Amino acid sequence: MYDSTPLTKKDGSPVIGLALGSGAARGWAHIGVVQALAQHGIRPDVVCGCSIGALVGAALVSGRIEQLGTWVKSLDWQDVVGMLDISLKGGGLIRGDRVVQHCAEHFFVPDFSNFPVPFACVATELSTGREVWLRDGSVADAVQASIALPGLFSPVLRNGRVLVDGGLVNPVPVSLCRALGADVVIAVELGSGMVGRGSRRGRKTSLLDDDHWARRLLTRIGVGNEGEDDTDPALPSLPDVVTSSINIMQMRIARSRLAGEPADVLISPRVAHLNMMEFDRAGEAIDEGTAAVERVRALLRQGVGLE
């Protein structure tokens, strides 16, 4: 349940909502977007997030977005692999406890009631497919549910419901921002240019590209195609199939939802070249988030009165 009392501002200006979309490692671009908006004097009155957007959004409303940015830019592949609590039990390859608890200790306030502005994140109820809005109780538990990408991160049991990634139903939660009282919604969508990127200019996009940290991770747990001499080289690897399928699904759902529930300003960082698990490339993603804000300055000026 959400508080239906209309939000108002003393100066009569519109209530600004920020919807941060899903996108796994590409979501570090949200940090650059938030920082660039703040430099232009835009600070949201309502924040909603889905998946990685929930994680960044929780840090934002906790007042610790700068600390999160500093930390993620310091990560290398060894750090990322060290944060992944691998488990072949519990419905996912990675439990997700370790990374969420680290963020909870350093970047989140403990409870939704501690937030100075309304914040909510989106998850999906696995048994029914229903969209679930999380905005009370433990922030860490809610974020962990929102990022529980099926097959990769373990589902989360919360209040008797099994919850998974909100990107299955609402990858860019514009509707949630409006439900929480936003008059003007700025949305950040991370799927632009995602489908078809692998065929352009012969670019390699596999999670198992040579010398990539994910090759070592997947090989360690026995997933991948090393040593499979009888594998047809024309066929994609297992990680490619999974990640490409997720990309297609979330991009299509995001387009459909945004068509029916459009944002007032849509920011689309160009991060299609980053793979889902490349959390060690935060610097590139953050820089692109900053650049994406500059590309829509005219729309921000019209939509939210940017000077």
VENTABEL-V828129 format. One record per run of one state. SS is the DSSP state (h for helix, s for strand, l for the rest). FROM is the first residue (numbers start at 0). LEN is the number of residues. If there is no record, write none. Layout:
SS|FROM|LEN + SS|FROM|LEN
This chain:
l|0|15 + s|15|5 + l|20|3 + h|23|16 + l|39|6 + s|45|5 + l|50|1 + h|51|10 + l|61|3 + h|64|10 + l|74|2 + h|76|7 + l|83|2 + s|85|1 + l|86|5 + s|91|3 + l|94|2 + h|96|10 + l|106|4 + s|110|1 + h|111|3 + l|114|3 + s|117|8 + l|125|5 + s|130|4 + l|134|3 + s|137|1 + h|138|8 + l|146|4 + s|150|3 + l|153|2 + s|155|3 + l|158|2 + s|160|5 + h|165|3 + l|168|5 + h|173|6 + l|179|4 + s|183|5 + l|188|8 + h|196|6 + l|202|10 + h|212|8 + l|220|17 + h|237|23 + l|260|4 + s|264|3 + l|267|11 + h|278|17 + l|295|1 + h|296|8 + l|304|3
